[in-house]
Amino acid sequence: MTPAPGELREAPPYPSGTETAPLAMPDTVPPADGTIATVPDAEDADTPARPTSDLIALILPLDVPAFERAASAVRDGFFDAAERAGARGDCIVLAHGVDGVIPAFETARAKGVRVAVGPLVRDDLKTLAISGMKLPWTLALNQLDDGTRLPQAIFSLPLTVESDGRMLAQSALSSGARSVDVIEGDSPLMKRFASAFAIAWSDGGGRAPDAFRFDPAPEALTGLRRTLQQSGPDAVLLAVNGDRAALVKPFIGNILAYASGLVFERPSHAVARDLDGVRVVEIPWLLTPDAPEFARLPRRDFDSAALARLYALGLDAFRVAASFRDGPPARFDLDGATGHLSLAPGRQFVREGKLAVYRNGELVPLQSAP
């Protein structure tokens, strides 16, 4: 299983039987000596290093066992897309281990790369942000959520649940819902998902959601059903992983239910039938694999939906990085493997996935559902 977003000290990198689902973006890797690496004699991080080559450097934690599978999937997608574009010779990979992200970026800068793609891990991105080193133009594959300022050289292309939360809130508001309850797990991942939903929901005029902590005990689920029957919300957000979403779904009755597709692996048909009616956001690469825009892209098979999403992230990361030919693009729009990508203020490439719904045990595009 692939690592889950969330603090590593709170959720193991390959959880088994825990609330935290295997997810697309790893968050944290602990430094070997408990410190955060910094660069002495810090340079002006707000002035990007001048490129002296056309190289694109992909910088990934391939030498960190906890993240090797996730990083390998991103690498494969990136280089498959580069090969298809005839640009494989312009791309290099710089693998790093624990505490190795700064040296990897120093190597990229020494090679005069046009753009560096990475880091993948949230803590590595924070290390880079506070290092003070002069960076090449950089496309980070994660984002920070603690207010740390990113240098001007860093753009971000995250595959995170926050964008799903915002999109689901907008969908719920568009459906006419005005009250919503949130059933929330304890992991940092689920809290971030629920928070993103709640902020977008409130900003759109929805009433502040009521929140309920997920408890798998039968008596707790029965009590939850009674509470929902009494309060009668228009919709429910299931901020829990896929198996637990399937467990709680029968107890919410016919209330409109939402969840993030990123928390789902490939459920068995029986489990998927328990999810009938749940609306999710999924990446187009998995939801509509035969879409015309993917006909020219390479494809690999994975035994994990999480790894397939990371492969799709690699595909999109190459195509975004390729747009940095003369520096960062002024505008950007792409119907990508992970969703529609556009360049937003704040130097972030925003991802908008596809709305989908479980019908008769299958996940189908919402607009095509009966």
KASUL-V668269 format. One record per pair of residues at least 6 apart in sequence whose ideal C-beta (glycine too) atoms are under 6 Angstrom apart, sorted by the first residue. I is the first residue (numbers start at 1). GAP is how many residues later the second one is. D is the distance in Angstrom with one decimal. If there is no record, write none. Layout:
i->{I & I}
gap->{GAP & GAP}
d->{D & D}
This chain:
i->{1 & 1 & 2 & 2 & 2 & 2 & 2 & 3 & 3 & 3 & 3 & 3 & 4 & 4 & 4 & 4 & 4 & 5 & 5 & 5 & 5 & 6 & 6 & 6 & 6 & 6 & 7 & 7 & 8 & 11 & 11 & 13 & 19 & 19 & 20 & 20 & 21 & 21 & 22 & 23 & 24 & 24 & 24 & 24 & 25 & 25 & 25 & 26 & 26 & 26 & 27 & 28 & 28 & 29 & 29 & 29 & 29 & 31 & 32 & 32 & 36 & 37 & 37 & 37 & 38 & 39 & 39 & 39 & 42 & 43 & 45 & 45 & 46 & 46 & 48 & 48 & 49 & 49 & 49 & 51 & 51 & 52 & 53 & 54 & 54 & 55 & 55 & 55 & 56 & 56 & 56 & 56 & 57 & 57 & 57 & 57 & 57 & 58 & 58 & 58 & 59 & 59 & 59 & 59 & 60 & 60 & 60 & 60 & 61 & 61 & 61 & 61 & 62 & 62 & 62 & 63 & 63 & 64 & 64 & 70 & 71 & 73 & 73 & 73 & 74 & 74 & 74 & 75 & 76 & 77 & 77 & 77 & 78 & 78 & 78 & 80 & 81 & 81 & 82 & 82 & 82 & 84 & 94 & 94 & 96 & 101 & 101 & 101 & 102 & 108 & 108 & 109 & 113 & 115 & 115 & 115 & 116 & 116 & 117 & 117 & 117 & 119 & 120 & 122 & 125 & 125 & 126 & 126 & 129 & 129 & 135 & 137 & 137 & 138 & 138 & 139 & 139 & 139 & 140 & 140 & 141 & 142 & 143 & 143 & 155 & 156 & 157 & 157 & 157 & 159 & 159 & 161 & 161 & 161 & 162 & 162 & 163 & 164 & 164 & 165 & 165 & 165 & 166 & 166 & 167 & 168 & 168 & 169 & 169 & 169 & 171 & 172 & 173 & 177 & 177 & 178 & 179 & 179 & 179 & 180 & 180 & 180 & 181 & 181 & 181 & 182 & 182 & 182 & 182 & 182 & 183 & 183 & 183 & 184 & 184 & 184 & 184 & 185 & 185 & 190 & 193 & 193 & 194 & 197 & 198 & 214 & 221 & 224 & 225 & 228 & 235 & 236 & 236 & 236 & 237 & 238 & 238 & 238 & 241 & 242 & 242 & 242 & 245 & 246 & 246 & 246 & 249 & 249 & 257 & 258 & 259 & 259 & 261 & 261 & 261 & 265 & 266 & 269 & 272 & 272 & 273 & 275 & 276 & 278 & 279 & 280 & 281 & 282 & 282 & 282 & 283 & 283 & 283 & 283 & 283 & 284 & 285 & 285 & 287 & 287 & 293 & 302 & 312 & 312 & 313 & 315 & 316 & 316 & 316 & 320 & 323 & 323 & 332 & 333 & 334 & 338 & 339 & 339 & 339 & 340 & 341 & 341 & 342 & 343 & 344 & 355 & 356 & 356 & 356 & 357 & 357 & 359}
gap->{13 & 21 & 20 & 67 & 68 & 304 & 305 & 10 & 23 & 63 & 64 & 67 & 7 & 11 & 16 & 18 & 19 & 18 & 20 & 22 & 184 & 14 & 21 & 181 & 182 & 183 & 21 & 181 & 20 & 9 & 176 & 53 & 166 & 168 & 167 & 169 & 220 & 242 & 284 & 239 & 135 & 238 & 285 & 286 & 117 & 134 & 135 & 41 & 44 & 95 & 95 & 94 & 95 & 35 & 69 & 92 & 94 & 68 & 66 & 67 & 91 & 62 & 65 & 90 & 93 & 92 & 93 & 94 & 90 & 91 & 87 & 106 & 105 & 106 & 89 & 105 & 60 & 85 & 87 & 61 & 63 & 60 & 59 & 36 & 60 & 37 & 56 & 58 & 34 & 35 & 59 & 265 & 35 & 37 & 51 & 56 & 59 & 20 & 35 & 59 & 35 & 45 & 57 & 59 & 11 & 15 & 58 & 60 & 6 & 10 & 35 & 60 & 6 & 9 & 33 & 32 & 34 & 33 & 34 & 240 & 49 & 234 & 237 & 238 & 236 & 239 & 240 & 18 & 235 & 234 & 237 & 238 & 236 & 239 & 240 & 218 & 234 & 237 & 6 & 9 & 236 & 214 & 10 & 13 & 8 & 18 & 23 & 26 & 29 & 8 & 28 & 27 & 23 & 22 & 206 & 209 & 20 & 22 & 22 & 200 & 204 & 6 & 21 & 20 & 15 & 17 & 18 & 22 & 19 & 21 & 18 & 16 & 187 & 15 & 16 & 16 & 18 & 182 & 14 & 16 & 16 & 16 & 13 & 15 & 192 & 192 & 160 & 163 & 192 & 154 & 179 & 32 & 99 & 101 & 30 & 34 & 188 & 96 & 117 & 28 & 31 & 32 & 30 & 34 & 114 & 29 & 90 & 28 & 31 & 32 & 184 & 63 & 31 & 57 & 58 & 56 & 28 & 54 & 55 & 29 & 53 & 55 & 29 & 52 & 55 & 12 & 27 & 29 & 55 & 57 & 29 & 31 & 55 & 6 & 10 & 27 & 55 & 29 & 55 & 49 & 46 & 67 & 45 & 40 & 11 & 26 & 30 & 27 & 26 & 24 & 21 & 16 & 19 & 21 & 21 & 7 & 19 & 21 & 22 & 21 & 22 & 25 & 14 & 25 & 28 & 29 & 25 & 26 & 21 & 21 & 19 & 21 & 19 & 20 & 21 & 40 & 39 & 92 & 86 & 89 & 88 & 83 & 82 & 80 & 78 & 76 & 72 & 71 & 72 & 74 & 26 & 29 & 55 & 56 & 70 & 70 & 27 & 52 & 67 & 69 & 42 & 6 & 25 & 26 & 25 & 22 & 20 & 21 & 22 & 29 & 6 & 9 & 11 & 9 & 7 & 13 & 12 & 13 & 14 & 12 & 8 & 10 & 8 & 6 & 6 & 11 & 7 & 9 & 10 & 9 & 12 & 10}
d->{4.8 & 4.2 & 4.8 & 5.7 & 4.8 & 4.2 & 5.7 & 4.2 & 3.9 & 5.9 & 5.8 & 5.5 & 5.3 & 6.0 & 4.5 & 5.7 & 4.5 & 4.9 & 4.9 & 4.7 & 4.9 & 5.5 & 5.6 & 5.3 & 4.2 & 4.5 & 5.3 & 5.6 & 4.1 & 4.1 & 5.8 & 3.6 & 4.6 & 5.3 & 4.2 & 5.8 & 3.4 & 4.2 & 4.5 & 5.6 & 4.3 & 5.4 & 4.5 & 5.9 & 5.7 & 5.2 & 5.5 & 5.2 & 5.5 & 5.2 & 4.0 & 5.9 & 4.5 & 5.5 & 5.9 & 5.2 & 5.8 & 5.1 & 4.8 & 5.2 & 5.3 & 5.2 & 5.0 & 5.8 & 5.2 & 4.7 & 5.9 & 4.3 & 2.7 & 4.0 & 5.6 & 3.8 & 5.7 & 4.3 & 5.2 & 4.1 & 5.0 & 5.0 & 4.8 & 5.5 & 4.5 & 3.0 & 4.5 & 5.3 & 5.5 & 5.9 & 5.9 & 4.4 & 5.9 & 4.9 & 5.5 & 5.1 & 5.4 & 5.5 & 4.1 & 4.4 & 4.7 & 5.4 & 4.7 & 4.8 & 4.8 & 4.8 & 5.7 & 3.3 & 4.0 & 5.8 & 5.8 & 5.6 & 4.4 & 5.3 & 5.9 & 5.8 & 5.8 & 4.8 & 3.8 & 5.2 & 3.7 & 5.6 & 5.6 & 5.5 & 5.9 & 4.5 & 3.8 & 4.7 & 5.1 & 5.7 & 4.2 & 5.9 & 5.9 & 4.0 & 2.5 & 4.4 & 3.9 & 5.5 & 4.8 & 4.1 & 4.6 & 3.9 & 4.8 & 4.7 & 5.2 & 5.6 & 4.5 & 5.7 & 4.2 & 5.3 & 4.2 & 5.8 & 5.8 & 4.6 & 5.9 & 5.6 & 5.2 & 4.6 & 5.1 & 4.2 & 5.0 & 4.8 & 4.8 & 5.4 & 5.1 & 4.9 & 4.8 & 4.9 & 5.2 & 5.1 & 5.9 & 5.7 & 5.3 & 5.3 & 4.2 & 5.8 & 5.4 & 5.4 & 4.6 & 5.3 & 5.7 & 5.4 & 5.5 & 4.6 & 5.9 & 5.4 & 4.9 & 4.1 & 4.5 & 5.0 & 6.0 & 5.7 & 4.4 & 4.9 & 5.8 & 4.1 & 4.8 & 5.3 & 6.0 & 4.0 & 5.3 & 4.1 & 4.2 & 4.9 & 3.3 & 3.7 & 5.5 & 4.2 & 5.2 & 5.9 & 4.5 & 4.9 & 3.7 & 4.1 & 6.0 & 5.0 & 4.5 & 3.7 & 4.3 & 5.9 & 5.3 & 4.7 & 5.0 & 4.9 & 5.5 & 4.6 & 4.8 & 4.4 & 5.2 & 5.2 & 4.8 & 4.6 & 4.6 & 5.9 & 5.1 & 5.4 & 5.6 & 5.7 & 4.8 & 5.6 & 4.4 & 5.0 & 4.4 & 4.5 & 5.1 & 5.6 & 4.1 & 5.4 & 5.4 & 5.0 & 4.7 & 5.7 & 4.4 & 5.7 & 4.3 & 5.3 & 5.1 & 5.0 & 5.1 & 4.5 & 5.8 & 4.3 & 4.7 & 5.5 & 3.9 & 5.9 & 5.1 & 4.8 & 4.1 & 5.3 & 5.6 & 5.9 & 4.7 & 5.1 & 5.5 & 5.1 & 4.0 & 5.2 & 3.5 & 5.1 & 5.2 & 4.7 & 5.9 & 4.2 & 4.2 & 4.2 & 5.1 & 5.1 & 4.9 & 5.4 & 4.1 & 5.9 & 5.9 & 4.8 & 5.6 & 5.6 & 4.7 & 5.8 & 5.5 & 5.1 & 3.9 & 4.0 & 5.0 & 5.3 & 4.9 & 4.5 & 3.6 & 5.0 & 5.7 & 4.6 & 4.1 & 5.4 & 5.2 & 5.9 & 4.6 & 6.0 & 4.0 & 5.1 & 4.6 & 5.4 & 4.4 & 5.0 & 4.1 & 4.6 & 5.2 & 5.8 & 5.5 & 5.8 & 4.5 & 4.1 & 5.2 & 5.7 & 5.7 & 5.0 & 4.8 & 5.1}
